[in-house]
Amino acid sequence: MSSDAFLALVAAGTDPAEAAVSACVAAGSSHAEAVRRLREFDGMWTELEPAEIAMVLETLHYFEPDAVLGEQDQAAVTSMRAAIKATPGIPSGAAQTLFTYFRTGRVTDAFDLLEGMGRSRWADNAAFWAAMDEAAGILGMESDQTRRAR
């Protein structure tokens, strides 16, 4: 587990930020990508203990490398981004998870999360559901709106 590698490096005296980058690279990310993603966590190093830092990085999927999406998944993500643009906004925690799913290639997980938010927040948003139906078709799925229409 990458968080274990991070903790071992910190215990051996490596600076926490350097340890995070090293563990991320060992998990498969490029050095440049690991450094870029780490910028999101600036300021955390002095506020938290190493075990807390490891938990945050693991929870937010920092150690997971970026996926290379195929054409189908790229098209589905494009449709889901159109669905997002049709909304007044997404809660920050859900947005973080959603974009982590996009980044790490968990496109159907992203679809499921966005669809669930759509049911509870934007049930009557036609533009949102049109984009979600498009994404569902690309992924070989049905959106909740399509299922309900039957």
C-alpha positions in Angstrom: 0.0 0.0 0.0 1.4 3.4 -1.0 0.5 5.0 2.4 2.7 2.4 4.1 5.6 3.3 1.8 5.0 7.0 2.6 5.1 6.3 6.3 8.2 4.2 6.0 10.0 6.9 4.2 8.9 9.6 6.7 10.0 7.3 9.6 13.4 7.0 7.8 13.8 10.8 7.9 12.5 11.8 4.4 10.6 15.1 4.2 6.9 14.3 4.0 6.3 16.0 0.7 9.3 14.2 -0.8 8.0 10.9 0.7 4.6 11.5 -0.8 6.0 12.1 -4.3 8.3 9.0 -4.0 5.4 6.8 -2.9 3.2 8.2 -5.7 5.9 7.5 -8.3 6.4 4.0 -7.0 2.7 3.4 -7.5 3.0 4.3 -11.2 2.6 8.1 -11.6 5.2 10.2 -13.4 7.4 12.4 -11.1 5.9 15.5 -12.8 2.3 14.3 -12.3 3.0 13.4 -8.6 4.5 16.9 -8.0 1.6 18.6 -9.8 -1.1 16.7 -7.8 0.8 17.3 -4.5 0.3 21.1 -4.9 -3.3 20.5 -3.8 -2.0 19.6 -0.4 0.3 22.6 0.3 0.2 23.7 3.9 -0.8 20.3 5.2 2.7 19.2 6.1 3.0 21.3 9.2 -0.6 20.9 10.3 -0.9 17.1 10.4 1.0 14.2 11.7 2.4 11.7 9.2 -0.3 9.1 9.8 -2.9 11.7 9.3 -1.2 12.9 6.1 -1.1 9.3 4.8 -4.8 8.9 5.5 -5.7 12.1 3.6 -3.5 11.2 0.7 -4.9 7.7 0.5 -8.5 8.8 0.9 -8.2 11.4 -1.8 -6.5 8.9 -4.1 -3.3 10.9 -4.4 -1.2 7.7 -4.9 -3.3 6.4 -7.8 -1.8 7.1 -11.2 -3.7 8.9 -13.9 -5.5 6.5 -16.3 -5.2 6.7 -20.0 -8.8 6.7 -21.1 -9.9 5.1 -24.3 -12.1 6.9 -26.8 -15.3 5.5 -25.4 -14.5 6.6 -21.8 -13.3 10.0 -23.0 -16.6 10.5 -24.8 -18.6 9.5 -21.7 -16.5 11.8 -19.5 -17.2 14.6 -22.0 -20.9 14.0 -21.8 -20.8 13.9 -18.0 -18.9 17.2 -18.0 -21.7 18.6 -20.1 -24.2 17.3 -17.5 -22.2 19.0 -14.8 -22.2 22.3 -16.7 -26.0 22.1 -16.9 -26.2 22.2 -13.1 -26.0 25.2 -10.7 -23.0 23.5 -9.1 -21.7 20.4 -7.3 -20.8 20.1 -3.6 -17.0 20.4 -3.2 -16.6 16.9 -1.6 -18.6 15.2 -4.4 -16.7 17.3 -7.0 -13.4 16.1 -5.6 -14.5 12.5 -5.7 -16.0 12.9 -9.2 -12.9 14.3 -10.8 -10.7 11.8 -9.0 -12.9 9.1 -10.7 -12.4 10.8 -14.0 -8.6 11.1 -13.5 -8.2 7.5 -12.3 -10.4 5.9 -15.0 -13.3 4.9 -12.8 -15.8 6.3 -15.3 -18.8 4.1 -14.3 -18.2 5.1 -10.7 -18.3 8.7 -11.8 -21.5 8.1 -13.7 -23.1 6.4 -10.7 -22.1 9.3 -8.4 -23.3 11.9 -10.8 -26.6 10.1 -11.4 -27.3 9.8 -7.7 -26.7 13.5 -7.3 -29.0 14.1 -10.2 -31.8 12.1 -8.7 -31.7 14.1 -5.5 -30.7 17.6 -6.8 -31.7 18.0 -10.4 -34.5 15.6 -11.1 -36.2 18.0 -13.4 -33.1 19.4 -15.2 -33.7 18.3 -18.8 -30.2 19.4 -20.0 -28.5 17.4 -17.2 -30.5 14.3 -18.0 -29.9 14.6 -21.8 -26.2 14.7 -21.2 -26.4 11.8 -18.7 -28.5 9.8 -21.2 -25.8 10.4 -23.8 -23.1 9.2 -21.3 -25.2 6.2 -20.4 -25.5 5.2 -24.1 -21.8 5.5 -24.7 -21.1 3.3 -21.6 -23.8 0.8 -22.6 -25.9 1.7 -19.6 -29.2 3.4 -19.0 -29.6 6.5 -16.9 -32.0 6.6 -14.0 -34.1 9.0 -16.0 -34.3 6.6 -18.9 -35.3 3.7 -16.7 -38.1 5.8 -15.1 -39.5 6.8 -18.4 -40.3 3.2 -19.2 
